[in-house]
């Protein structure tokens, strides 16, 4: 585990963006995400029955970075993209295939 340099929240070692304040370690700044669009799904949290908010589309990859060539060799790694929804009340997270 490591701590976010911006808000000091605990982060997994393989995460590059803080889940709490959206600080990107690789870009050394807080990332601004676009507001949810009209095409966002209307999904209620199964735990608290509150409408979940679209946090954005996130890209994940399998495997680890390869030393100093990490960013270059990621072009050859399997990458998946998901829409991430978060419950504002309990923090539950759900992933969905991106909408076209």
Secondary structure as UniProt FT lines:
FT   STRAND          2..3
FT   TURN            5..7
FT   STRAND          10..11
FT   TURN            13..14
FT   TURN            19..21
FT   STRAND          23..24
FT   TURN            25..28
FT   STRAND          29..30
FT   TURN            38..39
FT   TURN            46..48
FT   STRAND          53..61
FT   HELIX           67..69
FT   HELIX           70..73
FT   HELIX           74..76
FT   STRAND          79..86
FT   TURN            88..90
FT   STRAND          93..97
//
